[in-house]
Amino acid sequence: MEDSTATILILEPDDALRETITLALRGLDYRVIIASDWMDALSFFQQQRPQVMLLAVLLPQMHGIDLLRFIKTQGWLEHTAVIVVSALGYPEIIQKATAAGAKDFLVKPFDVEVLIGKVRKLLAEMGSI
């Protein structure tokens, strides 16, 4: 088990993938919050800043990169590292995500161990573990 109380916010519309990620991260003792949609994610950001956010690009009603841009304009990325997760691994999408404030990008499908490694790396860089 991981010695961590880091909070990770997940905004992923795919039920199976979201559940897989959630189980893996909770198994390492991370506090996992699941946002049901972009409004839920914004509400959580207003209440408490997660250390890491896993953000899908293709969301119902709003593009994930647009949401990331808005979060950045609010100054909420100061203490939150965002990993954008998408099947759209085109260089221009990755560049847009990075320009919007993403610290990393993960192309679907992916190995959960790769995701865990990226989360751990970001938390270590932030001094959260």
N, C-alpha and C positions, 0 to 999 in steps of 0.2 A: 504494500500500500504506500501511496505517495504521502509525504508529510506536507500537506498543503490545504489551505482553506480558500484558495483562489476561486473566484466566481467566474463562470463562463456562461455567456448568453448565446443561445443557439436560435437562429432564425433560418429554418430549413423546411420548405414545404413538403418534401418527400417523407412520408411517415416512417417507412422502413429505415431509411438512412438516418433520420433524426433519432429514432429509437436506438439504432446501433451506436451512434456517436454518444448519446446520453448514457447508455449502459457502460460503455468503455470509460468515459470520463468519471462517472460516479464510482466506478470500481477503483479508481485511483484517488478517491476522496475529494474530488473537486466538487464544489457547489455548482450545480447545473440549473440554469433557468431557461425554460423554453418559451419563446415568444410565439404566439399563434399567428401573428401578422405584423406588419410594419408599425401599426399604431401601438400594439402591445410592446414592441421593442422600444419605441420612443418613450412610452410610459415608464418602462423599467429604467431607461437612461435618466429620466428626470428624477427618479427616486434614489437610484444607486448606480454607480458606475462599475460595470464588470471589468475584470482585468483583461479578459479576452472575449471577443465576439466572433462567432462563426456565422458568416453571412452568405446566403445564397444570392446569386445574381438574378435568377428568374423567380420572381415572387408575384403572387396575385396582386393586382392593383398598383404595384410600384416596382420599378427596377431597383435591384439591390444597390447598384452603384449610385443611383440618385439618392437613395436613403443614406448611404455612406457620406455623400457630399453634404447632405443636410446635417447629419450628426457632426461632421467636421466643422461646419459653420457655427454650430452651437458651442464649440470648444470642448466637446465631450470626449474627444480622442486623446486628450492630454494624459489620461491614465488608463486608456483602453487600447489594446492592440487588436486589430481586426484581421482575420483571415477570411478572404473571400473564397467561397467554394462554388465551383461551377463546372458544368460540362463544356462550357464555352471557353476553351483554353487558347483562343486566338491571341496573338501578340497584342493586337489593339485593345482587346478586352482587359488583358492583364495590365497594360499601360494605363488604361482608364481607371482601373481599380486602384492601382498604386498612386496615381495622381489624386484620386479622391480621398486617399488616406489609409489604404490597406497596407499592412506590414508584410503580408504574405498572400499567396494565391495557391489554391490546391485544385487540381483538375479532377473531376469525377470521371470514372470511378477511381477510387483511391483505396489504399490499404489503411485501415484505422491506426495501425502502428505509426505510419508516416504522419498522420494528423496529430497523434499524441506527441511525437517528436517535435513537431512545429509548435504545439502549444507549450511544451516544456521549454523550448528554446526561447520563445517570446517572454514567458514568465521569468526565466532566468535573466534575460536582458533587462527586464523591468525591475528586477530585484524582488519579485513576488514569491520566489521559492528559495 
